[in-house]
Amino acid sequence: MLDGAWPAIIAEASEPTDIATSVAIPATMRTFLITGIPHCCCFYVSMLSRQPPATSSNLGIRQIRVTGLDSVRPICTLGRRMPLRAQMPKTKPPASKKSTAQGVNRMTTAGATVAALTAHGIDTIYALPGVHNDHLFDALFKADGIRTVHTRHEQGAAYMALGAALATGKPQTYSVVPGPGLLNSAAALLTAYGMNAPVLALIGQIAQAAIGRGIGHLHEIRDQAGIIARLVDFSARIRAPAQAPALVADAFRAMASGRPGPAVLECAIDMWGRSAPVPAIAPPAPAPPPPIDEDAVGDAARRLADAKRPLIVVGGGAQDAAAEVTELSRLLQAPVLGYRRGRGVLDSRDPLSVTLPLGRELWGEADMALGIGSRLFYPLTQWGIDDQLSIIRVDADPEEPERFRRPAAALIGDAKPILRRLIDALSTHKRPSRRAEMEERQAKMRKRLDKLAPQIGFLEAIRAELPEDGIFVDEVTQIGFAARLLLPVHRPRTFLSPGYQDNLGWGFATALGAQHARPDVPVLSISGDGGFLFTSNELATAMRHRIPLTVVMFNDDAFGNVRRIQEEHYGNRVIASDLANPDFVRYAQSFGAEAERVRSPQELRAALKRAFKRRDVPTLIEVPVGPMPSPWEFIHMPRVRGSR
């Protein structure tokens, strides 16, 4: 306040969390300007005094104006009370797209961004709205061909985009506000990076001129761009409407080239609504396929032909090359090891399809290992390597093959065309069948795994009812650990697992996104009681958008894996692992979802049959369980070759 000044004016935000500023008009001012107010906030101006001094009538003040809006206009005159928001005169919003010249349209940054997204095939955005992104949501409202699926928490929006990307293999998009919104979604963004999933995040920002100044704006966070850069390989800020289409195109290009993965575009609160001429936005031209090193392919083919006991190890990078992996496996009679992200690349009914325990045995015997879209983490870090084992790597990332050890050969690029070249080079290669051998070894390993009988019973019930093309979404729980080893998986992209982040609580919201993106098939999410409550509030999202996801929640009233470790390795000093839970059936029903409780594999199978018939409402099936046998002896196994 300025001493002796009258009248005092208060500018208040429409929400208590927004900026509130008290200002005063000096006697010499004819027109008072309030500057630096975010354009998206609704402000009102009120007089503090009904009885101005007599001398005030000579001030000549006629109007108060606000800058920082899309336009500057009078909002109040002296001595008149500002009408409430509902009483304010309605003005027609400026058009987001107006032709200015041939091939050029006048558009807002938000409108140009949405148009670019649709040009790249995006038909859904998973989002939680907020004041920093108001213009973006207005552009989404006006746009054709794109749906907005709003969630109840930012992590739900990001996980849904991740699930949709994993289930379809296509890029997906989510949007949240800056600061807390970004951080709330960061676990899903981190997981997308670890899983090489093409997820584009649109993150709001504070006003352009205030970024980096530490003023304390709503949701301001120090060096947001720096935080983002540690989560993704590509990020940028949209600074003008004309930049939006090019930056969207750059983001999609980055997500699809080299190692796939997520990308982020930021945009300031005062930039989304700014309009300017924008060049015509056209669908992107198909990216040219990366060149294939034919000499390297020939070298790798000769090495594979000479191998006596080859082994193929597949990861998430092989999901779109399932047909080629299957054909190559049969040509070489090479077993195919798939774990977590590699499940389903080779049908589990094929005797050559193996998971970790048998894969470790075969690693110890192999003289040649072909890694396809896999980090080879377990083999290289736990099972060992020696000079009698040669390795060939097929990877989109040129830095990956030598991360642990230099391979005998490295083929860089998309797995599908590279494997096709290898198949062509090996087409006349014939090997005796290993079917009988592998069937016998599979049977022996299955007997060892029978100690996980409680988990096996429930997994058999799930497999019996879930169609071959149905999608199973793994979770960090006892049934999930067993499923990675034991659940038969018949097709690619039907077993979704969180990769090396293995983050508790990812499953339900991720499965919700998978089901939304694939309404043509049933999706089943498994969870423990601990992980389910991380995102169970998204039952509201499932009901609002009629997403018919089925959740099987195994309830042991604990973080069961943590409790077992404390019991077995810390002298039964149990701490912070026992849980207080709601009645999960009534909890789900309170949202309007279908829910029931079962207590055996037989009852679970019947409940799943009912659930998969419902295609307009989610279903929760609670399964109360006790402690289950530990699967860890089949996951963390000692080395089988080489020295430490």
BELLIN-V797652 format. One record per backbone hydrogen bond with DSSP energy under -0.5 kcal/mol. CO is the residue of the C=O (numbers start at 0). NH is the residue of the N-H. If there is no record, write none. Layout:
co->[CO | CO]
nh->[NH | NH]
This chain:
co->[1 | 6 | 7 | 8 | 9 | 9 | 10 | 11 | 14 | 18 | 20 | 20 | 22 | 23 | 24 | 25 | 29 | 29 | 31 | 32 | 33 | 37 | 40 | 41 | 43 | 44 | 45 | 49 | 52 | 53 | 54 | 55 | 62 | 63 | 63 | 64 | 66 | 70 | 72 | 75 | 76 | 83 | 83 | 84 | 95 | 97 | 100 | 100 | 102 | 103 | 103 | 104 | 104 | 105 | 106 | 107 | 108 | 109 | 110 | 111 | 112 | 113 | 114 | 115 | 116 | 116 | 117 | 122 | 123 | 124 | 125 | 126 | 129 | 130 | 132 | 133 | 134 | 135 | 136 | 137 | 138 | 146 | 146 | 147 | 148 | 152 | 152 | 153 | 154 | 155 | 156 | 157 | 158 | 159 | 160 | 161 | 162 | 163 | 164 | 171 | 172 | 173 | 174 | 175 | 177 | 178 | 179 | 180 | 181 | 181 | 182 | 184 | 185 | 186 | 187 | 188 | 189 | 190 | 191 | 192 | 196 | 197 | 197 | 198 | 198 | 199 | 200 | 200 | 201 | 202 | 204 | 206 | 206 | 207 | 209 | 216 | 220 | 222 | 223 | 224 | 225 | 226 | 227 | 227 | 233 | 235 | 236 | 237 | 239 | 239 | 240 | 240 | 241 | 242 | 243 | 244 | 245 | 246 | 247 | 248 | 249 | 250 | 251 | 252 | 254 | 257 | 261 | 261 | 262 | 263 | 264 | 265 | 266 | 267 | 267 | 270 | 270 | 271 | 273 | 275 | 277 | 279 | 291 | 292 | 293 | 294 | 295 | 296 | 297 | 298 | 299 | 300 | 301 | 302 | 308 | 308 | 309 | 310 | 311 | 312 | 313 | 314 | 315 | 317 | 318 | 320 | 321 | 322 | 323 | 324 | 325 | 326 | 327 | 328 | 328 | 332 | 334 | 334 | 335 | 335 | 336 | 338 | 338 | 339 | 341 | 345 | 346 | 349 | 351 | 351 | 353 | 354 | 355 | 356 | 357 | 358 | 359 | 360 | 361 | 361 | 366 | 367 | 368 | 368 | 369 | 369 | 370 | 370 | 371 | 372 | 375 | 376 | 377 | 377 | 378 | 382 | 382 | 385 | 387 | 389 | 390 | 390 | 391 | 392 | 392 | 393 | 394 | 395 | 396 | 396 | 399 | 400 | 408 | 409 | 410 | 413 | 414 | 415 | 416 | 417 | 418 | 419 | 420 | 421 | 423 | 425 | 433 | 434 | 435 | 436 | 437 | 438 | 439 | 440 | 441 | 442 | 443 | 444 | 445 | 446 | 447 | 448 | 449 | 451 | 452 | 453 | 454 | 455 | 456 | 457 | 458 | 459 | 460 | 461 | 461 | 464 | 466 | 470 | 470 | 471 | 471 | 472 | 474 | 476 | 477 | 478 | 479 | 480 | 481 | 481 | 482 | 488 | 490 | 493 | 494 | 495 | 497 | 497 | 498 | 501 | 502 | 505 | 506 | 507 | 508 | 509 | 510 | 511 | 512 | 513 | 515 | 517 | 521 | 522 | 523 | 523 | 524 | 526 | 527 | 528 | 530 | 530 | 531 | 531 | 534 | 535 | 536 | 537 | 538 | 539 | 540 | 541 | 542 | 545 | 546 | 548 | 548 | 549 | 550 | 550 | 551 | 551 | 552 | 552 | 553 | 553 | 554 | 556 | 557 | 557 | 558 | 559 | 560 | 561 | 562 | 563 | 564 | 564 | 565 | 565 | 565 | 569 | 571 | 576 | 578 | 581 | 582 | 583 | 584 | 585 | 586 | 587 | 587 | 587 | 588 | 593 | 595 | 597 | 599 | 600 | 601 | 602 | 603 | 604 | 605 | 606 | 607 | 608 | 609 | 609 | 610 | 612 | 617 | 618 | 619 | 619 | 620 | 621 | 622 | 630 | 631 | 631 | 634]
nh->[4 | 24 | 47 | 22 | 11 | 45 | 20 | 43 | 17 | 12 | 10 | 22 | 8 | 25 | 5 | 28 | 61 | 62 | 64 | 34 | 66 | 40 | 42 | 13 | 11 | 81 | 9 | 51 | 55 | 56 | 57 | 58 | 31 | 74 | 75 | 33 | 36 | 72 | 65 | 63 | 79 | 86 | 87 | 87 | 107 | 105 | 99 | 103 | 279 | 99 | 100 | 106 | 277 | 97 | 275 | 111 | 112 | 113 | 114 | 115 | 116 | 117 | 118 | 119 | 119 | 121 | 120 | 146 | 172 | 148 | 174 | 150 | 132 | 133 | 136 | 137 | 138 | 139 | 140 | 141 | 142 | 124 | 148 | 149 | 126 | 155 | 156 | 157 | 158 | 159 | 160 | 161 | 162 | 163 | 164 | 165 | 166 | 167 | 168 | 199 | 125 | 201 | 127 | 203 | 180 | 182 | 183 | 184 | 184 | 185 | 185 | 188 | 189 | 190 | 191 | 192 | 193 | 194 | 196 | 195 | 198 | 171 | 199 | 200 | 262 | 173 | 202 | 264 | 175 | 266 | 268 | 209 | 210 | 210 | 212 | 219 | 223 | 226 | 227 | 228 | 229 | 229 | 230 | 231 | 263 | 265 | 238 | 267 | 242 | 243 | 243 | 244 | 245 | 246 | 247 | 248 | 249 | 250 | 251 | 252 | 253 | 254 | 255 | 256 | 260 | 259 | 232 | 233 | 200 | 235 | 202 | 237 | 204 | 270 | 271 | 108 | 273 | 109 | 108 | 106 | 104 | 281 | 293 | 296 | 297 | 298 | 299 | 300 | 301 | 302 | 303 | 304 | 305 | 306 | 366 | 367 | 334 | 369 | 336 | 371 | 338 | 317 | 318 | 320 | 321 | 324 | 325 | 326 | 327 | 328 | 329 | 330 | 331 | 332 | 333 | 334 | 311 | 336 | 337 | 353 | 313 | 340 | 341 | 342 | 344 | 343 | 349 | 352 | 335 | 353 | 337 | 358 | 359 | 360 | 361 | 362 | 363 | 364 | 364 | 365 | 389 | 310 | 370 | 391 | 312 | 371 | 372 | 393 | 314 | 316 | 379 | 380 | 381 | 382 | 383 | 639 | 640 | 388 | 389 | 368 | 407 | 408 | 370 | 394 | 410 | 372 | 412 | 397 | 399 | 400 | 402 | 404 | 392 | 411 | 394 | 417 | 418 | 419 | 420 | 421 | 422 | 423 | 424 | 425 | 426 | 428 | 437 | 438 | 439 | 440 | 441 | 442 | 443 | 444 | 445 | 446 | 447 | 448 | 449 | 449 | 450 | 451 | 452 | 455 | 456 | 457 | 458 | 459 | 460 | 461 | 462 | 463 | 464 | 464 | 465 | 466 | 469 | 472 | 523 | 473 | 495 | 525 | 476 | 480 | 481 | 482 | 483 | 484 | 484 | 485 | 486 | 347 | 493 | 471 | 496 | 473 | 500 | 501 | 501 | 503 | 505 | 509 | 510 | 511 | 512 | 513 | 514 | 515 | 516 | 517 | 518 | 520 | 470 | 549 | 472 | 525 | 551 | 553 | 531 | 532 | 533 | 534 | 534 | 535 | 537 | 538 | 539 | 541 | 542 | 543 | 544 | 546 | 545 | 547 | 548 | 550 | 618 | 524 | 552 | 620 | 526 | 553 | 554 | 622 | 528 | 555 | 624 | 578 | 529 | 559 | 562 | 563 | 564 | 565 | 566 | 567 | 568 | 569 | 569 | 571 | 572 | 572 | 573 | 558 | 580 | 583 | 586 | 587 | 588 | 589 | 590 | 590 | 591 | 592 | 591 | 619 | 621 | 623 | 603 | 604 | 605 | 606 | 607 | 608 | 609 | 610 | 611 | 612 | 612 | 613 | 613 | 614 | 593 | 550 | 595 | 621 | 552 | 597 | 554 | 633 | 634 | 635 | 636]
